[in-house]
Amino acid sequence: MGVFVFLPLVLPLTAWPVARLAAHRLHPRMATWLLTVLSGVLAMCSTLCLGLLMVVGTAQLPGNPLPDGWSDPEVREAVPYDEVAGRFAIPALVLVVASCTRTAWHHHRVRRRAGRALAGLPATSVVVLPDPKPYAYALPGRRDRVVVTTSLLATLTGPERRALFAHERAHLDARHHRFLLTVQLAARANPFLRPLSTAVAYTTERWADEDAATRVGSRRTVARAVGKAGLVSRGAPSPALAGFAAQAGPVPRRVAALLAPAPAPRRWPSVFTSAGLAAWGAAAGTTVSALSSANSAVTLFLILKAATPL
């Protein structure tokens, strides 16, 4: 174990350079998958690290529920430990579990509340609400639905409305809510992963923009629709729902990207590019984090198993 058990707590910093570069240099689909996988793995490793620190660092505390053999002096000599880090890991791990549970519950509650609000309406794939507030969002569930208000539709032309519906349908088809939930939980597990969560919120919108442009057949039409919606819309009612203009900040970048040529769907960036170096660096950091946490867990398991009486 040793210092290796602490590495997964700080190795998420290696993913920071790839967060912004991936959003601008990679295809949105690939960037979303890359950042989500990195976030999920790094978050699990750091959470496992907190659990190991809690077990190792608190074995000698009075009143702990662990077996007596775990606090044997020979075991303590074989397993490097730090009582300060162990005591700190207890509230940190409780905070992580509570924060992730709250985020997951909020995500579920928002979807359930939105579903209840549409319960009395016809069971169609598109729901138009007579609301003076302009917004549109994709509502996943047993019956995927696109929700849009009359005030937003009034600001768009016919082709732009088709772009809007294609954008929201792309969110549902690609199950973007799962990516968003994963990175949100990862950011709660380790605050160092928040830049990746912000980047994924942007790349999922860009992914839906590109799919809408392909379906509509005009990147300029989608750009106009995104720009108009960004000017009048406040986004989705909740960040747990994917919206047509979910974030006002990235809208100019989304419009600029749509007015530029379509991104090339590369499988993996070249190592000779800045995005490639960042991606390989993040992948290396994630691999080291996984190996460090696995090594610490296996070492602790074998030592404590030998010290625990049958």
N, C-alpha and C positions, 0 to 999 in steps of 0.2 A: 504494500500500500504506500506508505510514506507520503511524499509530496504529490504523488500521482492522483490521489483522491481529491486534491484541490483543483486540479487542472480543468475538469469539466465546468467549474464555476466561472472561469474567466475565458475559456476558449471561444465562447460565442463572439468575443471581440474580433476574431479572425473573419467573421462573416460580414462585418460592417462594410468593407470596401465593395463587396459584391452586391449589396442591397441596391444602391443607386445605379451602379453600372449595369446591372442586369435589367433594371427597369427601362434603360434607355438604349442599350446595345444588343439585347437579345430579343428574340421573338417573345411576345407577351405570354404565350402558352408555356414556352420553355422556362421563362423567368419565374412564372407562378409555381410551376412544379419544383424547380430548383430551390427557390427560397422557402417553400413550404416544407419540403423534405429536410432541408438544413435546420429549419426552426424546430420541427418535430423531434429530430434526433438529438439536437443539442439540448433541448428542454428536458427530454427524458434522461439524458446523461447527467445533467446538473441536478435534477430531482433525486436520482439514485445516489449521487454524491452526497447530498444533504442527509439522506437516510443512512448511509454508511457512517458519516461523521457522527450522527446522533447515536448510533449503536456503539461505535468505538469509544466516543468521548464521554459517554454517560454510564459505562458499565460499572464504574466504581462509585457512582453517586448513591447515597443511602436511599433505600426505598424503591430502587428501580426494579421492574418486573423481570429482568433478564436472569438466566440461570447463574448460580453462584460460580460455576466453573469459568464463566466468561471474565470474571474479575480476578482470576488467579494471577499471582505475580509473574509466573512463567509466560502466561498468555499475554500479559501487558508488555513484557519485554519483546515478544515476537511480533506484536501489532503496535506500530507507532501510533500514538494518540495524543490529542490535545484536549484537555478538559474544557478550556475556554471555547474552542471551536465546537466541541460537542454540545455544550450548553447553549451556544448561540444557534446551533443547527435545529434545536427543538422548536423554538418559536418561528424560525424561518420556514421550517417544513410545514408547520401548522398553518402559517400565513399563505404558503403556496397552495396547499390543499384547499383552504377556505376561498382563496381568490379564484382558483380554477373552477371550483364548484359554483361560485356565484356567477362567473362568466357563462358557464354552460347553462345554468338555470335561467339567466337573463335571456340568453339566446332562445331557449325553448319557450319561455314565457312570451317573448315578443312575437314569435311565430304563431303561438296558440292564440294570442290576443288578436293578431291580424286575421287569423282564420275565423275567429268568432265574429269579427266585425263584418265578414263577408258571408256569414252563414245564411242569411235570408235572401241573398241574391241568386240569380240563375247560375247553375253550375257550368259556366262557360270558361274557356281558357283565358279570355280577356274580360276584365271587369272595369267598367268606366264609372267612376264615382263623381257625383255632382258636388264637387268640393271647390271653393274659391282659391284654395292653396294649390299651386301647380307642383306636382311631383308624380313620379312613376317609380315602381319597384317590382321586383320579381319575388313571388311568394312560393317557396318550395313546399312540398307536402305530398300527401297521397294523390292529390290532383293539383299539379303545378298550374299556377295562375299568374297572369300579368295584370297588375293593378295600375291604373292611370286615371288622372282626374280630368274633368272637362276643361278646366282652365288651362292646363298644359296643352291639351290637344288643340285648343283654340289658337295657340301661338304658332303651331306648326302647319306646314303645307301637307298635301297628300303624300308625296315621296318621303318627307321628313317623318311623318307618322309611321310609315312602313319601316323606316330606319329605327325609330324608337322601339317598335314591337320586335324587330329583329334583334336589337341589342338586349332587351329583357329576356327574350327567348334563349339567347346565347348563354345568359347567366344560368338559366334553368337547365339547359342541356348539358352544360359542363359542370354542373353542381358546384358553382363557385362558393356557395355558402359553406361548404365543407372546408375549402381552403381557408376561408376567412376565419372560421371557428378554430381551426388548427393553429394558425399563427397567433390568434388572440390568446388562446390557452398557453401557447409557448411563451408569449410575452409576459403573462402572469407568472409563469414558473421561473423565468429568468428575465429581469428587466433589461439586460443587455441585448435581448432579442427584439426589442420594440422597433428599431429601424427596419427590421425585416417584415414586421407586421404592417408597418406603414407602406412599405414598398409593395407588398402583396395586395393591399387594398387598391393601389394604383394599377398594378399589372392585370388584375382581374377585370378592371374597367377597360383597359386597353385591349385585353383579349376579346371582350364582348364587342368592342368597337370594330376590331378587325373582322370578326365573324359577321357582324352586321354589314360591313362594307362588302364582304364577299356575297352575302345573300341579296343585298340590294343592288349590287353591281356598280356602285358609285361611292368612292371615298369622300368626295366633296359633299354629297348629300348628307352623309353621316356626320361630317364635320359641321355642317350648318345646323343640323339637329342638335348636336352636342352643345354647340355654342349658344343657340337660342335657349335651350333648356338650362344651361348654366347661368344665363343672365336672369331668368325669371324663377328658377326653381331653387328651393332650399334643400333639395336632395330627399332621400328616403326618410320616412318618419323615425327610423331607428338605424344605427350603424349595423345592426344585426341583419338588415335586409339590404340586398344589392339594389342600388338605385341608378337611374339613367344619368343623373347629375349628382352622384352621391357626395362628392367633395368639390367645393367651389375652387379650391386651390389648384388642383391638377388639370382643370378644364382647359386652360390655354395650352398646356403641354399636350393634352389629348388632341386638341384641334390641330396643332402644329404637326403632330405625328400623322394624323389622317390626311393632311395636305401634302405630306411627303410620300415618297414611294413606299410600297408595302414592304415590311421587314422580311428578310430571308428566313425561312424556317430551318435554321441550322439545328443539328442534333446536339452539338457541344462546341463552345467557342474555341478558337485556336489559342494555344498557349502563348503565341506571339502577340496577342492583343491585350489591352488593359483589362477588358472584361474576362478574357481567358485566364489571365494571371490571378485576378480576383476570385474567379470561380474555382480554380485549382487550389488557391490558398484556403478558401472556405471549405472545400472538400477535404483538404489535408487536416485542417483544424477539427472538422467533424470526425474524421477517422481517428485522430489522436484522442479526442474526447471519448469516443466509443471504446477504444482499446484501453484507455486509462480506467474508465469506470468498470469495464468488464474485468480487467486485471485486479482491481481493488476488491470487487465483489467476490470473485473466485477465491482470492487469497484469504479474505475474511471468512468466507464460508468454510474453507478447508481447515483453517486454524480453530475456529469456534466449534466445528463439528468434532474435531479431535479432542477439544477440551470439555465438551458437553457429555456427561455420563448418560449411558443408555437407560 
